[in-house]
């Protein structure tokens, strides 16, 4: 597995070049077009050929409402604190500040599996939607040296007195499937990253602008299944390896952890004539590739709401955010709605229009 120095990250963002040789100090970002962690992750597995729809597929599809893709939002460097995307930071001992983890909420009287552990942060890092306490305030640290991803929900920022406080936190081994922590023997649902409803690692299934742009260039797909939210998931139990009972409250709808795909092939997607960015997403969802997993309950919108990486991953290090500086120009070139008009002077919302016929191809495994 390769990691890059800050200079190499900047070069790769500008040119989508291959990653450089490993470094051990500084900010990190996984290379474009690669999913380097969790080799056994369900997000990395292809749709079975041929796929067999779930017996509940038709009812679950009906529960989605009008199938659509949510907008991709891109925030200027002046407004990243309002960003609902997920920042991913790569920290380890020797180049970052140690802090102890404290969780304020226990579930079922079970403490989070990170309680009292030490992680390493940089004071420049900020959580999701960093200026609005009370939001989900997710925060993800990947320690490639220790071999864990640490995910936090409801982070209080900044850390105080050497303590990083969060509502809940979990860790999962990078060498596994993303749902295991070999050093923890408590309840199954408490044994992984578990910072979102389905228990999946936050790093898995994020749409990264660098991956999306690289796939546009080669006419390909994203490197793994997409993490999505729907308006009202069904109640659990969740399918393995997803953890817990989720927070779904709509009987008859797909529960979190369910695997959505399009009963289409790449050739069918290519024949639609949609914008290249949209085509990448639809090819990723089709039965030739990966599909999408429901990981959270979303807002009241129909269709699916996709997760994406925040530009904060880059901008805290003084690097250009690829969503704002690269994806927006590409979306404007493709003529996607919202890619040419700043909202409030600081953000774009890129619409991803799809033909109505695509909705008829939605299935669940």
HELIX and SHEET records of a PDB file:
HELIX    1   1 UNK A    6  UNK A   15  1                                  10    
HELIX    2   2 UNK A   42  UNK A   44  5                                   3    
HELIX    3   3 UNK A   57  UNK A   64  1                                   8    
HELIX    4   4 UNK A   77  UNK A   82  5                                   6    
HELIX    5   5 UNK A  188  UNK A  190  5                                   3    
HELIX    6   6 UNK A  209  UNK A  218  1                                  10    
HELIX    7   7 UNK A  266  UNK A  270  1                                   5    
HELIX    8   8 UNK A  276  UNK A  285  1                                  10    
HELIX    9   9 UNK A  312  UNK A  315  1                                   4    
HELIX   10  10 UNK A  322  UNK A  322  1                                   1    
HELIX   11  11 UNK A  323  UNK A  327  3                                   5    
HELIX   12  12 UNK A  328  UNK A  334  1                                   7    
HELIX   13  13 UNK A  356  UNK A  361  5                                   6    
SHEET    1   A 2 UNK A  72  UNK A  75  0                                        
SHEET    2   A 2 UNK A 347  UNK A 350 -1                                        
SHEET    1   B 6 UNK A  88  UNK A  90  0                                        
SHEET    2   B 6 UNK A 139  UNK A 143  1                                        
SHEET    3   B 6 UNK A 148  UNK A 155 -1                                        
SHEET    4   B 6 UNK A 163  UNK A 173 -1                                        
SHEET    5   B 6 UNK A  97  UNK A 103  1                                        
SHEET    6   B 6 UNK A 118  UNK A 121 -1                                        
SHEET    1   C 5 UNK A 305  UNK A 306  0                                        
SHEET    2   C 5 UNK A 226  UNK A 230 -1                                        
SHEET    3   C 5 UNK A 292  UNK A 297  1                                        
SHEET    4   C 5 UNK A 259  UNK A 262 -1                                        
SHEET    5   C 5 UNK A 362  UNK A 364 -1                                        
END                                                                             
